[in-house]
Amino acid sequence: MELKNQTMVTEFYFSDFPQFENGSLLFFIPLLFIYVFIVVGNFMIFFAVQMDTRLHKPMYNFISIFSFLEIWYTTATIPKMLSNLISEQKNISFIGCLLQMYFFHSLGVTEGLVLTVMAIDRYVAICKPLRYSIIMTPRRCLQLSTGSCICGFLMLLPETMWVSSLPFCGPNQIHQLFCDFEPVLRLACTDTSMMLVEDVIHAISILTSVSVIALSYLRIIMVILRIPSRESRQKAFSTCAAHITIFLLFFGSVMLMYLRFSVPFPPQLDRAIALMFAVLAPLFNPIVYSLRNKDMKDAIKKILCSQKTFNISGG
């Protein structure tokens, strides 16, 4: 009865952004540059794979899907963060907050599943090379990619629907850079101990992916070390190094943020970790996959050169 007499929250306010007069432009300009670089870099990788027939292989197909997901993963949070840096009203509607949480986490889960599939693909390619073309058929790759997306977007639906049904009638200040489940649930006017069950489910899914990827690459490294040719060993290590780098950046930051079971961190550390997996980890994806892979570099150069030629002939 008491809840009915209280005003229900219809929007939230972000309290961790500097005011415009306090130097928010110092954060706005670098963040805008990073966002543009992430979007352009990942689009280049995606289009390079689609347009260059030499890259029509399972590994590059998964890389292009991961790059495409990275564009929307960062778009779920960074544009609103940019807006908050230069806006006097740093608010978001209740529905907008739910949508931001849902898409950010659904895309993140999907990326984790794609990284797991990529590790399995590399395991089959290096440890079972004679059966690779039989196992990783185009149809199988499509099934794995589609399954990752469907699973990623379905997994977060129950949790998001549960949060949407909770009453929010008290403080509406979110102490984070974007809407996330834990800081939003702190504002609910009811018992949210059910969240512990969700934490356990998330932990199991994250640790399962991490275990599969770690075991795959451990086996891959053991096989590579037995290759007699030094040049072949270096080529195999180079191929896997990019995947391992992205794996460590992505899952390292995710584990820091979501495997603590509601143990509080100091606010500054909390925001730093949030920036790591929401901004910095996606920043390194186009760098790692374009600079460390000769075929990818050649395909991107081909696109850039053809674009320059088109501009010259058009001019």
Sequence and secondary structure as in RCSB ss.txt:
>XXXX:A:sequence
MELKNQTMVTEFYFSDFPQFENGSLLFFIPLLFIYVFIVVGNFMIFFAVQMDTRLHKPMYNFISIFSFLEIWYTT
ATIPKMLSNLISEQKNISFIGCLLQMYFFHSLGVTEGLVLTVMAIDRYVAICKPLRYSIIMTPRRCLQLSTGSCI
CGFLMLLPETMWVSSLPFCGPNQIHQLFCDFEPVLRLACTDTSMMLVEDVIHAISILTSVSVIALSYLRIIMVIL
RIPSRESRQKAFSTCAAHITIFLLFFGSVMLMYLRFSVPFPPQLDRAIALMFAVLAPLFNPIVYSLRNKDMKDAI
KKILCSQKTFNISGG
>XXXX:A:secstr
 TGGGS    EEEE SS  GGGTTHHHHHHHHHHHHHHHHHHHHHHHHHHH GGG SHHHHHHHHHHHHHHHHHH
TTHHHHHHHHH S  EEEHHHHHHHHHHHHHHHHHHHHHHHHHHHHHHHHHHSGGGHHHHS HHHHHHHHHHHHH
HHHHHTHHHHHHHHTS   S  EE SSS  HHHHHTT SS  TTHHHHHHHHHHHHHHHHHHHHHHHHHHHHHHH
T S HHHHHHHHHHHHHHHHHHHHHHHHHHHHHSSTT    HHHHHHHHHIIIIIHHHHHHHHHHHS HHHHHHH
HHHHHHHHHHHHHH 
